Amino acid sequence: MYILKNAVTSIIRNKGRNLLIGIIILVISSATAITLAINNSSTSLINSYKEKYETEATLGINREKMMGNFNPEEMDSSREKMQESFNSISNISIDDIKKYGESEYVKDYYYTMTVGINADGITKASQETENAPSEPERAGGEMGERGGKRGFSNVTSGDFTLVGYSSLDAMNDFVEGTYKITDGEVPTDFTEEKCLINQELATMNNLKVDDKITLVDPLDESKTVEATIAGIYEETQSDDNKMNMFTNSANTIITNTTLTTKIKEANSELSVETKPTFTLTSSEVIEKFEKELRNKGLSENLSVETNLTQLEESTKSISNVKTFAITFLVITLIIGTVVLLVINMINIRERKYEIGVLRTIGMKKSKVALQFLTELLIIATIFLLVGAGIGACLSVPVSNNLLKNEITASKEESENIENNFGHQRPGQDMPNNKGMQPEKRNFKGVTKIEAFESIDAVVNIKVLLELLGIGLVITLISCISAIITIERFSPLTILKEQT
């Protein structure tokens, strides 16, 4: 109690010097709080991007493996072998996809099924010019693009391309804004016999929402399926088709995998291109997942491809901000510690006579050092709390300013996707393919970034405790020189020097 009382008295008596120490601690604590807030905001942003770009794995043709078996001297036979190999591995069955999806490394999966189809009484969109590619070439090129392959196509030829999606997550063209609903909406029930058609095709054939169209098997005209038009979409013109009369998707009819499976089951000779995508639990399980697929019989001519590079690129800039914040924090703490260390050494030298008197009247060195440490701890605690409060108040506008552009982009992106799906809100309650019922699941491709409305959202209790801990550690480190100096002082020598 005596030491504490003496420390308080000394603090009051030496206001100027202690105020200087307090201001330094105040600046350090405020800067530390703001830096921690930037670090938290950066982490929040990185996590939101990771939610947007979840680690996904797709199956693609291992071209290096296939080309390794190509013999230029036997071009015709080698090409036939490659075509046979391609046909055998590209026809991935739904059972295989489900088998691959039943993995501890997979959170969810979806797939698309593409097949050539005819339609009764509907005229396809085509342009016959010398320079323009014929419709079969254009459709084949499109299907090759969707399948991620060039040069080969195992999809049965037809006037139209029927693309079936297993879920909303699979509809990347709508998420990315390539396709946009102009009338109607994207059906959320993927078991109904409904479809979406291109606006150009609808205009040519005077079709509208709720009309019924008859899809015809191109290999057997007696096999038909009737589908209801649930929506009409348009495609954003890209640079490579601006000179064409019609967009690439003019003859693309979009439906669900229930309908495409029904058409396939009615005629086993139909060739369907199936492309699965698996959402993995994390990026660390990619190699384990691929090894598991090989054990389950995945062909060596197929490769497991991921979006890991895209994920890393999307978070690269904000990761740099986070690294800068941490670097700035470390530099601030080092400079603050050095400054406090120097001030404490000067403080001890100015108070040598006081130390000599205390030692002469019988106070132990340890108690003298403890008094000086108590003084500094009292000052540090007061100004750390004040600095933490100032930093916490400033952290909200600083963090929101950091995230300003991302917040605006997130809101616009969400609104655009809603419009692309015909005002169908992303993030609705829908069971995924593994039977789980997520709670307002995040729609793939939508970042969830919101402005911070309160201080505790940026600088919470944990951060404040960390801040106080850092401040006290700095204080203790800066006291080391004082304690060492006091231990070396001799009271008689001090009094002689003072005399």
C-alpha positions as CSV (number, residue, x, y, z in Angstrom):
1,M,0.0,0.0,0.0
2,Y,2.9,2.3,0.9
3,I,4.5,1.8,-2.6
4,L,1.1,2.4,-4.3
5,K,0.6,5.6,-2.3
6,N,4.1,6.8,-3.0
7,A,3.7,6.0,-6.7
8,V,0.5,8.1,-7.0
9,T,2.1,11.0,-5.1
10,S,5.1,10.9,-7.5
11,I,2.8,10.9,-10.6
12,I,1.0,14.0,-9.3
13,R,4.2,15.7,-8.5
14,N,5.8,15.1,-11.9
15,K,2.8,15.9,-14.1
16,G,4.7,17.2,-17.2
17,R,7.1,14.2,-17.5
18,N,4.3,11.6,-16.9
19,L,2.0,13.5,-19.4
20,L,4.6,13.1,-22.1
21,I,4.9,9.3,-21.4
22,G,1.1,9.1,-21.4
23,I,0.8,10.9,-24.8
24,I,3.3,8.5,-26.3
25,I,1.3,5.5,-24.9
26,L,-1.9,7.1,-26.1
27,V,-0.6,7.5,-29.7
28,I,0.7,3.9,-29.7
29,S,-2.6,2.4,-28.4
30,S,-4.7,4.4,-30.8
31,A,-2.6,3.4,-33.8
32,T,-2.6,-0.2,-32.6
33,A,-6.4,-0.2,-32.3
34,I,-6.9,1.2,-35.8
35,T,-4.3,-1.2,-37.2
36,L,-6.0,-4.2,-35.6
37,A,-9.3,-2.9,-37.0
38,I,-7.8,-2.7,-40.5
39,N,-6.5,-6.3,-40.0
40,N,-10.0,-7.5,-38.9
41,S,-11.6,-5.7,-41.9
42,S,-9.1,-7.3,-44.3
43,T,-9.8,-10.7,-42.7
44,S,-13.5,-10.2,-43.1
45,L,-13.1,-9.2,-46.7
46,I,-10.9,-12.2,-47.5
47,N,-13.4,-14.5,-45.9
48,S,-16.2,-13.0,-48.0
49,Y,-14.2,-13.6,-51.1
50,K,-13.5,-17.2,-50.0
51,E,-17.2,-17.7,-49.6
52,K,-17.8,-16.2,-53.1
53,Y,-15.1,-18.3,-54.7
54,E,-15.3,-21.6,-52.8
55,T,-12.7,-24.1,-53.7
56,E,-14.2,-26.0,-56.6
57,A,-13.0,-29.0,-58.5
58,T,-14.0,-30.0,-62.0
59,L,-13.1,-32.8,-64.3
60,G,-11.4,-32.1,-67.6
61,I,-9.6,-33.9,-70.4
62,N,-6.0,-34.6,-69.6
63,R,-4.7,-33.5,-73.0
64,E,-1.1,-34.2,-72.3
65,K,-1.9,-37.8,-71.5
66,M,-4.1,-38.2,-74.6
67,M,-1.6,-36.5,-76.9
68,G,1.2,-38.7,-75.5
69,N,-0.6,-41.6,-77.3
70,F,-0.8,-39.7,-80.6
71,N,1.4,-41.0,-83.4
72,P,1.9,-38.6,-86.3
73,E,2.9,-41.4,-88.6
74,E,-0.4,-43.1,-88.0
75,M,-2.6,-40.0,-88.0
76,D,-5.9,-41.6,-89.0
77,S,-5.7,-44.5,-86.6
78,S,-4.4,-42.4,-83.8
79,R,-7.2,-39.9,-84.3
80,E,-9.8,-42.7,-84.2
81,K,-8.2,-44.1,-81.0
82,M,-8.3,-40.6,-79.4
83,Q,-11.9,-40.1,-80.4
84,E,-12.8,-43.5,-78.9
85,S,-10.9,-42.6,-75.8
86,F,-12.5,-39.2,-75.6
87,N,-16.1,-40.7,-76.0
88,S,-15.4,-43.3,-73.3
89,I,-14.2,-40.8,-70.7
90,S,-16.4,-37.8,-71.5
91,N,-19.7,-39.7,-70.9
92,I,-19.5,-39.5,-67.2
93,S,-22.6,-41.1,-65.7
94,I,-24.7,-39.5,-63.0
95,D,-24.0,-42.5,-60.8
96,D,-20.3,-41.7,-61.1
97,I,-20.9,-38.1,-60.1
98,K,-22.9,-39.1,-57.1
99,K,-20.2,-41.6,-56.1
100,Y,-17.5,-38.9,-56.4
101,G,-19.7,-36.5,-54.5
102,E,-20.2,-38.8,-51.6
103,S,-16.9,-37.8,-50.0
104,E,-15.9,-36.2,-46.7
105,Y,-14.0,-33.6,-48.7
106,V,-17.1,-32.4,-50.7
107,K,-19.6,-30.0,-49.3
108,D,-21.8,-29.9,-52.3
109,Y,-21.8,-30.7,-56.0
110,Y,-23.7,-29.9,-59.1
111,Y,-23.5,-30.7,-62.8
112,T,-24.7,-29.8,-66.3
113,M,-26.0,-32.2,-69.0
114,T,-25.8,-31.1,-72.7
115,V,-27.5,-32.9,-75.6
116,G,-28.5,-32.0,-79.1
117,I,-32.3,-31.8,-79.6
118,N,-34.9,-30.9,-82.2
119,A,-38.1,-29.1,-81.6
120,D,-41.5,-29.6,-83.3
121,G,-42.7,-26.5,-85.2
122,I,-39.9,-24.2,-84.1
123,T,-37.5,-22.6,-86.6
124,K,-33.9,-22.4,-85.4
125,A,-32.0,-19.1,-85.6
126,S,-29.4,-19.3,-88.4
127,Q,-27.6,-17.1,-90.8
128,E,-26.3,-18.3,-94.1
129,T,-23.4,-16.1,-95.3
130,E,-20.1,-17.0,-96.8
131,N,-18.0,-15.8,-93.9
132,A,-20.3,-16.9,-91.1
133,P,-19.9,-20.4,-89.7
134,S,-22.8,-22.7,-90.3
135,E,-25.2,-23.4,-87.4
136,P,-23.9,-26.9,-86.7
137,E,-20.3,-25.6,-86.5
138,R,-21.4,-22.7,-84.2
139,A,-23.4,-25.1,-82.0
140,G,-20.6,-27.6,-81.9
141,G,-18.1,-24.8,-81.0
142,E,-20.4,-23.7,-78.2
143,M,-20.8,-27.2,-76.8
144,G,-17.1,-27.7,-77.0
145,E,-16.5,-24.5,-75.1
146,R,-19.0,-25.5,-72.4
147,G,-17.3,-28.8,-72.0
148,G,-13.9,-27.3,-71.8
149,K,-12.7,-29.3,-74.9
150,R,-11.6,-28.4,-78.4
151,G,-11.5,-30.5,-81.6
152,F,-13.8,-33.3,-80.4
153,S,-17.5,-33.4,-79.5
154,N,-19.5,-36.4,-78.5
155,V,-22.9,-34.6,-78.2
156,T,-25.6,-35.8,-80.6
157,S,-26.2,-33.3,-83.3
158,G,-29.5,-31.5,-83.4
159,D,-31.1,-28.2,-84.4
160,F,-30.9,-27.0,-80.8
161,T,-28.6,-27.4,-77.8
162,L,-30.4,-28.5,-74.7
163,V,-28.5,-27.7,-71.5
164,G,-29.8,-29.1,-68.2
165,Y,-28.6,-27.8,-64.8
166,S,-28.9,-29.7,-61.6
167,S,-29.2,-26.5,-59.4
168,L,-29.1,-22.7,-59.4
169,D,-25.4,-23.0,-58.3
170,A,-24.6,-24.6,-61.7
171,M,-26.0,-21.7,-63.7
172,N,-22.8,-19.7,-63.9
173,D,-23.9,-17.8,-67.0
174,F,-26.7,-16.1,-65.0
175,V,-24.5,-15.5,-62.0
176,E,-21.8,-13.9,-64.1
177,G,-24.3,-11.9,-66.1
178,T,-23.7,-13.5,-69.5
179,Y,-27.4,-14.5,-69.5
180,K,-30.2,-12.3,-68.1
181,I,-33.9,-13.0,-67.8
182,T,-36.1,-10.5,-69.7
183,D,-39.4,-12.2,-69.1
184,G,-40.6,-14.8,-66.5
185,E,-38.0,-16.2,-64.1
186,V,-35.6,-19.1,-63.6
187,P,-37.6,-22.0,-62.0
188,T,-36.5,-23.0,-58.6
189,D,-38.0,-26.5,-58.8
190,F,-35.5,-28.6,-60.7
191,T,-37.9,-31.5,-61.1
192,E,-40.5,-29.7,-63.3
193,E,-40.6,-30.0,-67.1
194,K,-39.9,-26.3,-67.7
195,C,-37.3,-24.5,-69.8
196,L,-35.8,-21.1,-70.8
197,I,-35.3,-20.0,-74.4
198,N,-33.3,-17.2,-75.9
199,Q,-35.1,-14.0,-76.7
200,E,-34.0,-14.2,-80.4
201,L,-35.5,-17.6,-80.8
202,A,-38.7,-16.5,-79.0
203,T,-39.1,-13.5,-81.3
204,M,-38.5,-15.6,-84.5
205,N,-41.2,-18.1,-83.4
206,N,-43.6,-15.8,-81.6
207,L,-43.1,-17.7,-78.3
208,K,-43.8,-16.3,-74.9
209,V,-43.8,-17.4,-71.3
210,D,-46.1,-20.3,-70.4
211,D,-46.2,-21.5,-74.0
212,K,-45.4,-25.2,-74.5
213,I,-42.8,-26.5,-76.8
214,T,-42.3,-30.1,-78.0
215,L,-38.7,-31.4,-77.8
216,V,-37.9,-34.2,-80.3
217,D,-35.3,-36.8,-80.1
218,P,-33.0,-36.2,-83.2
219,L,-32.3,-39.9,-83.5
220,D,-36.0,-41.0,-83.1
221,E,-38.7,-38.5,-83.9
222,S,-41.3,-40.7,-82.2
223,K,-39.7,-39.9,-78.8
224,T,-40.9,-36.4,-77.6
225,V,-41.1,-34.4,-74.4
226,E,-43.3,-31.4,-73.8
227,A,-41.8,-28.5,-71.8
228,T,-43.3,-25.2,-70.6
229,I,-41.4,-22.0,-71.2
230,A,-40.8,-20.5,-67.7
231,G,-38.7,-17.6,-68.9
232,I,-37.0,-15.9,-71.8
233,Y,-33.4,-14.8,-71.5
234,E,-31.0,-12.6,-73.5
235,E,-27.2,-13.0,-73.9
236,T,-24.7,-10.2,-73.5
237,Q,-23.0,-9.6,-76.8
238,S,-19.3,-10.5,-76.7
239,D,-16.6,-9.2,-79.0
240,D,-16.4,-12.4,-81.0
241,N,-20.1,-12.5,-82.0
242,K,-20.9,-8.8,-82.5
243,M,-20.7,-9.3,-86.3
244,N,-23.1,-12.2,-86.2
245,M,-26.8,-11.9,-86.7
246,F,-27.5,-14.1,-83.7
247,T,-25.8,-14.7,-80.4
248,N,-24.1,-18.0,-79.6
249,S,-27.0,-19.1,-77.4
250,A,-29.7,-18.3,-79.8
251,N,-30.5,-22.0,-80.2
252,T,-29.7,-23.0,-76.7
253,I,-32.6,-24.2,-74.6
254,I,-32.0,-24.2,-70.9
255,T,-33.7,-26.7,-68.6
256,N,-32.9,-29.0,-65.6
257,T,-31.1,-32.3,-65.4
258,T,-34.4,-34.1,-64.6
259,L,-35.7,-33.3,-68.1
260,T,-32.4,-34.1,-69.8
261,T,-32.1,-37.4,-67.9
262,K,-35.6,-38.3,-69.0
263,I,-34.7,-37.7,-72.7
264,K,-31.5,-39.7,-72.3
265,E,-33.3,-42.6,-70.6
266,A,-35.8,-42.7,-73.5
267,N,-33.0,-43.4,-76.0
268,S,-29.7,-44.8,-74.8
269,E,-28.0,-44.1,-78.1
270,L,-28.2,-40.3,-77.4
271,S,-24.8,-38.9,-76.5
272,V,-24.9,-36.5,-73.6
273,E,-22.0,-34.4,-72.3
274,T,-22.0,-34.3,-68.5
275,K,-19.8,-31.9,-66.6
276,P,-19.7,-32.0,-62.8
277,T,-18.4,-29.5,-60.3
278,F,-17.5,-30.3,-56.7
279,T,-17.4,-27.7,-53.9
280,L,-14.6,-28.8,-51.6
281,T,-14.5,-28.2,-47.8
282,S,-11.1,-26.4,-48.2
283,S,-8.2,-25.9,-50.5
284,E,-6.1,-28.2,-48.3
285,V,-8.0,-31.3,-49.4
286,I,-7.5,-31.0,-53.2
287,E,-4.8,-33.7,-53.4
288,K,-6.7,-36.0,-51.0
289,F,-9.9,-35.6,-53.1
290,E,-8.1,-36.4,-56.3
291,K,-6.5,-39.5,-54.8
292,E,-9.9,-40.6,-53.6
293,L,-11.4,-40.2,-57.1
294,R,-8.6,-42.3,-58.6
295,N,-9.3,-45.0,-56.0
296,K,-13.0,-44.8,-57.1
297,G,-12.0,-45.5,-60.7
298,L,-11.5,-42.0,-62.3
299,S,-9.8,-42.5,-65.7
300,E,-6.1,-41.4,-66.0
301,N,-7.2,-39.5,-69.1
302,L,-9.3,-37.2,-66.9
303,S,-7.7,-34.5,-64.7
304,V,-9.0,-32.8,-61.6
305,E,-8.9,-29.0,-62.1
306,T,-9.6,-26.4,-59.5
307,N,-10.2,-22.6,-59.2
308,L,-7.4,-22.2,-56.6
309,T,-5.5,-19.7,-58.8
310,Q,-8.7,-17.6,-59.2
311,L,-9.2,-17.6,-55.5
312,E,-5.7,-16.5,-54.7
313,E,-5.8,-13.7,-57.3
314,S,-9.1,-12.4,-56.0
315,T,-7.7,-12.0,-52.4
316,K,-4.2,-10.9,-53.4
317,S,-4.7,-7.1,-53.2
318,I,-6.5,-7.2,-49.8
319,S,-4.0,-9.7,-48.5
320,N,-1.3,-7.0,-49.3
321,V,-3.3,-4.5,-47.3
322,K,-3.5,-6.9,-44.4
323,T,0.3,-7.5,-44.6
324,F,0.9,-3.8,-44.6
325,A,-1.3,-3.3,-41.5
326,I,0.6,-6.0,-39.6
327,T,4.0,-4.5,-40.7
328,F,2.8,-1.0,-39.7
329,L,1.7,-2.4,-36.3
330,V,5.1,-4.1,-35.7
331,I,7.0,-0.9,-36.6
332,T,4.8,1.2,-34.4
333,L,5.3,-1.1,-31.4
334,I,9.1,-1.2,-31.9
335,I,9.4,2.6,-32.2
336,G,7.1,3.1,-29.2
337,T,9.1,0.7,-27.1
338,V,12.4,2.4,-28.0
339,V,11.0,5.9,-27.2
340,L,9.6,4.7,-23.9
341,L,12.9,3.0,-23.1
342,V,14.8,6.2,-23.7
343,I,12.3,8.4,-21.7
344,N,12.5,6.0,-18.8
345,M,16.3,6.1,-18.8
346,I,16.2,9.9,-18.7
347,N,13.6,9.8,-16.0
348,I,15.8,7.5,-13.8
349,R,18.8,9.8,-14.2
350,E,16.8,12.9,-13.3
351,R,15.5,11.1,-10.1
352,K,18.9,9.7,-9.0
353,Y,18.8,11.9,-5.8
354,E,15.3,10.6,-4.9
355,I,16.5,7.0,-5.4
356,G,19.6,7.7,-3.2
357,V,17.4,9.1,-0.4
358,L,15.0,6.1,-0.5
359,R,17.9,3.7,-0.4
360,T,19.6,5.6,2.4
361,I,16.5,5.4,4.7
362,G,16.5,1.6,4.2
363,M,14.2,0.9,1.2
364,K,15.3,-2.2,-0.7
365,K,16.3,-2.0,-4.3
366,S,13.5,-4.3,-5.3
367,K,10.9,-2.0,-3.7
368,V,12.4,1.1,-5.3
369,A,12.2,-0.6,-8.7
370,L,8.7,-1.8,-7.9
371,Q,7.6,1.8,-7.2
372,F,8.9,3.0,-10.5
373,L,7.2,0.1,-12.3
374,T,3.9,0.8,-10.5
375,E,4.1,4.5,-11.6
376,L,4.5,3.5,-15.2
377,L,1.8,0.8,-15.1
378,I,-0.7,3.3,-13.7
379,I,0.1,5.8,-16.4
380,A,0.1,3.1,-19.1
381,T,-3.2,1.6,-18.0
382,I,-5.0,5.0,-18.0
383,F,-3.7,6.1,-21.3
384,L,-4.1,2.6,-22.9
385,L,-7.8,2.7,-22.1
386,V,-8.2,6.2,-23.4
387,G,-6.2,5.4,-26.5
388,A,-8.1,2.2,-27.1
389,G,-11.4,4.1,-26.8
390,I,-10.2,6.7,-29.4
391,G,-8.9,4.0,-31.7
392,A,-12.1,2.0,-31.4
393,C,-14.2,5.0,-32.3
394,L,-12.0,5.8,-35.3
395,S,-11.8,2.2,-36.4
396,V,-15.4,2.1,-37.7
397,P,-15.1,4.9,-40.3
398,V,-11.5,3.7,-41.2
399,S,-12.7,0.1,-41.8
400,N,-15.8,1.2,-43.7
401,N,-13.7,3.5,-45.8
402,L,-11.4,0.6,-46.5
403,L,-14.4,-1.6,-47.5
404,K,-16.4,1.2,-49.2
405,N,-15.8,0.1,-52.8
406,E,-16.2,-3.6,-51.9
407,I,-19.5,-2.9,-50.1
408,T,-20.9,-1.0,-53.1
409,A,-19.7,-3.7,-55.5
410,S,-21.3,-6.4,-53.3
411,K,-24.7,-4.7,-53.3
412,E,-24.7,-4.0,-57.0
413,E,-23.6,-7.6,-57.7
414,S,-26.4,-9.1,-55.6
415,E,-29.0,-6.9,-57.2
416,N,-27.7,-7.7,-60.7
417,I,-27.9,-11.4,-60.0
418,E,-31.4,-11.1,-58.7
419,N,-32.3,-9.4,-62.0
420,N,-30.5,-12.0,-64.1
421,F,-32.6,-14.7,-62.5
422,G,-35.8,-12.8,-63.0
423,H,-36.0,-11.3,-59.5
424,Q,-35.3,-14.7,-58.0
425,R,-33.4,-13.8,-54.8
426,P,-30.0,-15.5,-54.3
427,G,-29.5,-17.2,-50.9
428,Q,-32.9,-18.8,-50.7
429,D,-33.5,-21.9,-48.6
430,M,-32.8,-24.8,-50.9
431,P,-31.4,-28.3,-50.0
432,N,-28.1,-29.1,-51.7
433,N,-27.2,-32.3,-53.5
434,K,-25.9,-33.9,-50.3
435,G,-29.3,-33.6,-48.6
436,M,-28.3,-30.8,-46.2
437,Q,-30.6,-27.9,-45.6
438,P,-28.4,-24.8,-45.3
439,E,-29.7,-21.8,-43.4
440,K,-30.0,-19.0,-46.0
441,R,-27.1,-20.4,-47.9
442,N,-24.9,-17.9,-49.8
443,F,-25.4,-18.0,-53.5
444,K,-22.2,-18.9,-55.3
445,G,-20.8,-15.7,-56.9
446,V,-22.3,-13.3,-54.4
447,T,-20.0,-11.6,-51.8
448,K,-21.5,-10.9,-48.4
449,I,-19.8,-7.6,-47.4
450,E,-21.7,-5.2,-45.1
451,A,-20.7,-1.9,-43.5
452,F,-19.8,-2.0,-39.8
453,E,-22.4,-0.3,-37.7
454,S,-20.9,-0.5,-34.2
455,I,-17.5,-0.4,-32.6
456,D,-17.7,-3.9,-31.2
457,A,-18.1,-5.3,-34.8
458,V,-14.5,-4.1,-35.5
459,V,-12.8,-3.8,-32.1
460,N,-14.4,-6.4,-29.8
461,I,-13.5,-7.4,-26.3
462,K,-10.9,-9.8,-27.5
463,V,-9.1,-7.1,-29.5
464,L,-9.2,-4.7,-26.5
465,L,-7.7,-7.4,-24.3
466,E,-5.0,-8.0,-26.9
467,L,-4.4,-4.3,-27.1
468,L,-4.0,-3.9,-23.3
469,G,-1.8,-7.0,-23.2
470,I,0.5,-5.5,-25.9
471,G,0.6,-2.2,-24.1
472,L,1.5,-3.7,-20.8
473,V,4.2,-5.8,-22.4
474,I,5.7,-2.7,-24.0
475,T,5.6,-1.0,-20.6
476,L,7.4,-3.8,-18.9
477,I,10.0,-4.0,-21.6
478,S,10.7,-0.2,-21.3
479,C,11.0,-0.6,-17.5
480,I,13.9,-3.1,-17.9
481,S,16.5,-0.4,-18.3
482,A,15.1,1.5,-15.3
483,I,15.2,-1.6,-13.1
484,I,18.8,-2.5,-14.2
485,T,19.9,1.1,-13.6
486,I,18.4,1.2,-10.1
487,E,20.1,-2.1,-9.2
488,R,23.4,-0.6,-10.2
489,F,23.0,2.6,-8.2
490,S,24.9,3.0,-4.9
491,P,23.1,5.4,-2.4
492,L,26.3,6.8,-1.0
493,T,27.7,7.5,-4.4
494,I,24.5,9.2,-5.5
495,L,24.4,11.5,-2.4
496,K,28.1,12.4,-2.9
497,E,27.5,13.3,-6.5
498,Q,24.5,15.4,-5.5
499,T,26.5,17.2,-2.8
